[in-house]
């Protein structure tokens, strides 16, 4: 049964408490992406690093909770509120995610190296863990217990067309309620990937919009924000493989399937390969060509650009250049992505916006009385 409609007066709407902030962007140029009951899409090519960002969000949000901090900035420059994050995955086995999470924990507890942009030596940059939450990471995942971040390996989608009813809109499956119940109340639910969670034709505009709207409504009742990981388009993958991707955001064209994956979300973040340098032309030595080729390969493999391409509550165009992060020692293990030095060292408080936070500079007082909390960094 559809939910009954309620008409609000503007006075009643103003008196309603805004959703709790769950995800925003760091720095003076940042802003809010989503609160409880709202959907954010993180788009990018397969094996591009989306799941690693989601996994770090789960680790860091719980570490901040355990350390008594209101929020924490991830290595990529996104800021997550403290609490429990639940990842429902249709692609990765729990054992693989668990080991990847432990490598991240080691890096964030003991320090790490970062793939710097060419022509710098790629592994000369190092990072140190945030002292305030380091003790939480040092405890090890086994000591976090059942109340910490959760992984839900899924086979059945969360919605599917009803059997024997051609053309009927997809309906929630048994897995839909089970995943929401497992996520509990408060925090964030991550769906990886959104197309597998949806379970129907990803090009069906009405179906996709209905799925995201139902998800947002049910998440609001549970005080959850939802992060949906989405695959990029074939054209985008071909451009990246050919080195033709200039890193420019493509909006709805960056997401495979209906434009409603973009339009129905409150915010869309794109993770793309770092733009490559043009191939040298004219009189060029073999050594210069060899150096260019090495830089080009390194950028494709170890460098990314994270960009906000849509935001209903904050500025569009917030960007961070990221380098692959790995644990110290030889050989270091992959441990996620980390923003280049000067681009992610500004204050982490979200920018206040007139539509929700009262306008003015970041970190000030807000209309509903909640100050914008500073967020400790996972690594500097």
C-alpha positions, 0 to 999 in steps of 0.5 A: 500500500502506498504511504498516505499523503500529508500536506504541510504548511510552510510553517510546519515544514520549517518546524520539522527537524532537518535530517541528520547529516551523514555525508559531506565534503571537506574544506572551505569549498565543500558542502553537504551531500546527504542526510538521513533519508537521502540517496547519494550515487558514487559512479565510476568504472569497474575496478576503479576504486568505488568499493574501497572508498565505501569500505573506508567509510565503514571503517572510519565512521565506526572508528570515529564512533568508538573514539567519541568523535562526531565525524571523520574525514576520509583519505579521499576528502569525503567526510562521514558522520560517526556511526555504523555503516552497512555494506550490501554487496552483490560482487565481493565475498566477505573474506576479500572485503575483510582482508582489504579492510584490515589492510586499510586499518593497518595503513590508518594505524601505522602510516602509509605511502601514497602514489604522488603525481608524476614526475615526482617519485611515486612513493616518496609521500607518506601519511601518518594516522590521525592520533585521536582515532589511532587507538581504535584502529590498533585494536584490530577488527576482531575486537570491534565485535558485532556492533561494528560495520556490517557486510551483507553478501547478497544474491537476490536483488532488492526489487524485481518485476512481479512474475506473470505481469509483463510491464508491471513496475518492480516490487520489493523482494524479501531481501529488501526488508532483510537488508534494511533490518540488518542495517538497523537505525542510524548511520549509512547503508551502501549498495554495491552496485546499485544495478544489482540491488535494483534487479530490473532493467536499469534503463527503465526511468520510472522503475529506477525513480520509484526504487530510489524514492521508496529506498529514500522513504524507508531509509528516512524511517530508520535514520539512514542515508544511502550510498549507491555505487554505480557503474560507468558507461561503456563510452566512458570505459572506452575513453578511459582505456584509450586515454581520451578521458580528460577527467571532465564530469559527464553528469548523468552520462557518467552512469550506466542506465537511466538518467534517473540514477542521476536525477533522483539522487540528492548528490552524485560523485564521480570517480574517474582516472586522472587525466593523462598528459598529451603525448610529446610531439615534434622532436622527442628523444626515445628517453622522453617518450619512455618517461611519458609512457611510464607516467601515462601508465602510472596515472591510469593505474595509481591516480584518480580524480574524485568530483562532485557533479551534482549536489542539491545542498552544496556546490558542484565541482568540488574536486580532489586528486587522489593517489593509490595508498598502500601500507608501509613496507615491501611490498605494501598492500593496497589500502584505498585512495588518498588526496594529494597534500595541499588539496585536502588539508583545509578545515573539514567543517561543512560549508553552511548553506541557506537552504538548510544550515543558515547560510554563511561560512563553514563551521558557524552556528546553524538554524536548528542549533547544531554547530558544524563539528570539525572532523578529524582526518584518517591520515594527513 
